[in-house]
Amino acid sequence: MECSFCGRDIERGTETIFVTKKGRVFYFCSSKCEKNLLKLGRKPRKIKWTEAYRAEKATRPGMAAKEAKEEERKRKKRRGMAKEATKEAKKEAKKKKETKKKKK
């Protein structure tokens, strides 16, 4: 499932769902995306950190397709590194808790 605003993949069970009176369904990955679309009325194409902006930027004249793909590859790599870093931090915190329990 993708966020209706930024276009990121949403992990199952973590999304926020908003249904309009007309029945249109919006899925949000964070309150940041929800506020930008609903409360502030911003368009994803004009916000730099959204996938819609990046897609539009890649189709502009002067931006080669190869450059756009390279940017996307770097962005995905950074996201993956951030996820790994948080996993490692959680493991370290867990080890610290276990050592404290053993000392008592």
matplotlib code that plots the C-alpha trace (Angstrom):
import matplotlib.pyplot as plt

x = [0.0, 1.3, 0.8, -1.7, 0.5, 4.2, 4.0, 6.1, 5.2, 3.4, 4.0, 0.8, -0.9, 0.8, -1.2, -3.9, -7.0, -9.2, -12.5, -14.2, -18.0, -17.9, -16.2, -12.7, -10.1, -6.7, -3.9, -1.2, 2.1, 2.5, 0.7, 3.1, 1.5, -2.0, -1.7, 0.0, -2.9, -6.0, -5.3, -2.8, -4.2, -0.8, -0.3, 2.3, 3.7, 4.9, 6.5, 10.2, 10.2, 7.4, 7.6, 5.2, 7.6, 10.6, 8.6, 7.6, 11.2, 12.5, 10.2, 11.3, 13.5, 17.2, 16.9, 18.2, 16.5, 19.9, 20.4, 16.9, 17.5, 20.8, 19.2, 16.5, 19.0, 21.0, 17.8, 16.7, 20.2, 20.1, 16.7, 17.9, 20.9, 18.7, 16.5, 19.5, 20.9, 17.6, 17.6, 21.2, 20.3, 17.4, 19.6, 22.2, 19.5, 18.2, 21.7, 22.1, 18.8, 19.8, 23.2, 21.5, 19.2, 22.1, 23.9, 21.0]
y = [0.0, 3.5, 6.8, 9.0, 12.1, 11.1, 7.8, 5.8, 2.2, 1.8, -1.1, -3.0, -1.9, 1.4, 3.4, 6.0, 5.9, 8.8, 8.4, 11.5, 12.0, 11.1, 7.8, 8.5, 6.7, 8.2, 6.3, 8.1, 6.9, 9.8, 12.7, 14.9, 13.6, 13.8, 17.4, 18.5, 17.1, 17.6, 20.5, 22.6, 21.6, 21.2, 19.3, 16.5, 17.6, 20.8, 19.4, 18.4, 15.3, 13.5, 10.8, 12.8, 15.7, 13.5, 11.8, 15.2, 16.5, 13.5, 14.2, 17.9, 18.8, 18.9, 16.1, 13.0, 9.7, 8.2, 11.0, 10.5, 6.8, 7.4, 9.8, 7.3, 4.5, 6.7, 7.7, 4.0, 3.1, 5.8, 4.7, 1.1, 2.3, 4.3, 1.2, -0.9, 1.7, 1.7, -2.1, -2.0, 0.6, -1.5, -4.5, -2.6, -1.2, -4.7, -6.0, -3.1, -4.0, -7.7, -6.8, -4.6, -7.4, -9.9, -7.5, -7.3]
z = [0.0, -0.8, 1.0, -0.9, -0.4, -0.5, -2.4, 0.1, 0.8, 4.1, 6.4, 7.1, 10.2, 10.5, 8.1, 8.8, 6.7, 5.9, 4.0, 2.5, 2.4, -1.2, -0.4, -1.6, 0.5, 1.5, 3.1, 5.0, 6.3, 8.8, 10.4, 8.3, 5.1, 6.5, 7.6, 4.3, 2.2, 4.4, 6.7, 4.6, 1.2, -0.5, -3.7, -3.7, -7.1, -5.5, -2.3, -2.8, -0.6, -2.3, -5.0, -7.2, -7.2, -8.1, -11.0, -12.4, -12.0, -14.0, -16.9, -17.2, -20.1, -19.2, -16.7, -18.2, -17.4, -16.4, -13.8, -12.4, -12.0, -10.3, -7.8, -7.0, -6.4, -4.0, -2.2, -1.7, -0.5, 2.1, 3.3, 3.6, 5.7, 8.0, 8.6, 9.4, 11.8, 13.8, 13.9, 15.3, 17.8, 19.1, 19.4, 21.4, 23.7, 24.3, 25.1, 27.7, 29.4, 29.6, 31.1, 33.7, 34.7, 35.0, 37.3, 39.7]

ax = plt.figure().add_subplot(projection="3d")
ax.plot(x, y, z, "-o")
ax.set_aspect("equal")
plt.show()
